[in-house]
Amino acid sequence: MNNKTTNWIEVSRSAVLSNLDNLSQLAGRKTKIAVAVKADGYGHGLREMTAILSDSDIPYLAVHSTIEAEMVRMSGWDRKIMMVGPVLPEDIDSIFRLDLEPIITEPSILAQLGKFCRKSSINTRIHLKTETGTNRQGMTEAELKKVITILKKYPELTVQGVSTHFANIEDTTDHSYAKTQLKRFKQLVGILKKAGVKPRLRHTACSAALLLFKETYFDLARPGISVYGYWPSTETYVSYRLGGGKNSILTPALSLYSRITQIKTIEADNFIGYGCTYRTTSRTKIAILPIGYSDGLDRRLSNLGYVLINGRRAPIRGRICMNLTMVDITDIPRVKLYDKATIIGIDGKETISADTHASWCQSINYDILAGLSPLVPRFIV
Ligand SMILES: *Cc1c(COP(=O)(O)O)cnc(C)c1O
């Protein structure tokens, strides 16, 4: 544990593994798990998450890009990697070098992959993404027909999986749209099967689906946010609890800390920070933290959020700067230079979570976590 000089992130190994354990139990024995580690492992650190997840028995990690896949391999992951982001022609080399299973989202790249396999006398495993109503990456029935033709031409291409992704499962307690998508998915899988394409793994479930609907489990689930200990949304949590789900199956794994690098007292009627947006009304003691919006402390929390020092709330005063933030410690006793400030985490009886930040910023916990800078050092605890 070195380098805890300014800002740092701690990731709890036991929290991640117990979340994963609880989710695996929900999934049951027939449904395997692929953990989504895109966006630097949802801000937890891709290297650190790979190390922690290597201690589980999950068969897959899901990444967005070949760059992420490269880091996952460098971190020693020797199991399967699914790539959920787009495949560019320039990626084809890396797909073989890194032994990736790309999710195919349009037919022309599949033909290029087939050609490459033929030329190099190699085989590859791929997944097909079906369009069921999200209208993002999936392939329509017409596109899947083209895919079927390409697959017939290139037996080098093994269809390992077929997938879809839900559009409206987190944001509502009315899950009729998800159910329509599920129905469409089954139809499209049927069409593939009829044409002789028999994927080994059908996978549709993100965290919300895994937490709420057994019908979405199939052979593999792809949770992300829940593995890190967060609910995809309040609606998901409410639906889960109303459905009789037991409490506290998820524990947030990440804490973000900074340190007080300066303390000063400002007289009444003085301004703090850029734009003079805060004016003191009385003698005010402020602490300066070397953390700012470039680290992932959202600038929208200027004059709005607070951090925790000695178990007490220290409100953010003035604008959050690129690497610095001023907080009010007037009413917090015994604050010393170099004391720890909790930006996300628990301090005494107080907790600030990514959900707290999300509600302050009118965003979602995913956005807060994914916004944490990869430059902040990560430590597994
Ligand atoms: C990110 C991602 C997931 C994980 O979603 P969560 O809501 O974080 O569980 C699942 N599937 C795909 C295709 C994804 O891109």
Ligand as a Chemical Component Dictionary entry (heavy atoms), coordinates in Angstrom:
data_LIG
# 
_chem_comp.id                   LIG 
_chem_comp.type                 NON-POLYMER 
_chem_comp.pdbx_formal_charge   0 
_chem_comp.three_letter_code    LIG 
# 
loop_
_chem_comp_atom.comp_id 
_chem_comp_atom.atom_id 
_chem_comp_atom.alt_atom_id 
_chem_comp_atom.type_symbol 
_chem_comp_atom.charge 
_chem_comp_atom.model_Cartn_x 
_chem_comp_atom.model_Cartn_y 
_chem_comp_atom.model_Cartn_z 
_chem_comp_atom.pdbx_ordinal 
LIG C1 C1 C 0 -22.524 -3.261 -20.094 1  
LIG C2 C2 C 0 -23.291 -4.380 -20.595 2  
LIG C3 C3 C 0 -23.934 -5.270 -19.730 3  
LIG C4 C4 C 0 -23.971 -5.066 -18.232 4  
LIG O1 O1 O 0 -25.051 -4.227 -17.886 5  
LIG P1 P1 P 0 -25.364 -3.888 -16.360 6  
LIG O2 O2 O 0 -26.614 -3.091 -16.418 7  
LIG O3 O3 O 0 -24.203 -3.092 -15.863 8  
LIG O4 O4 O 0 -25.501 -5.170 -15.651 9  
LIG C5 C5 C 0 -24.556 -6.362 -20.285 10 
LIG N1 N1 N 0 -24.581 -6.559 -21.608 11 
LIG C6 C6 C 0 -24.002 -5.707 -22.473 12 
LIG C7 C7 C 0 -24.062 -5.979 -23.922 13 
LIG C8 C8 C 0 -23.352 -4.592 -22.004 14 
LIG O5 O5 O 0 -22.783 -3.749 -22.863 15 
# 
loop_
_chem_comp_bond.comp_id 
_chem_comp_bond.atom_id_1 
_chem_comp_bond.atom_id_2 
_chem_comp_bond.value_order 
_chem_comp_bond.pdbx_ordinal 
LIG C1 C2 SING 1  
LIG C2 C3 SING 2  
LIG C2 C8 DOUB 3  
LIG C3 C4 SING 4  
LIG C3 C5 DOUB 5  
LIG C4 O1 SING 6  
LIG O1 P1 SING 7  
LIG P1 O2 DOUB 8  
LIG P1 O3 SING 9  
LIG P1 O4 SING 10 
LIG C5 N1 SING 11 
LIG N1 C6 DOUB 12 
LIG C6 C7 SING 13 
LIG C6 C8 SING 14 
LIG C8 O5 SING 15 
# 
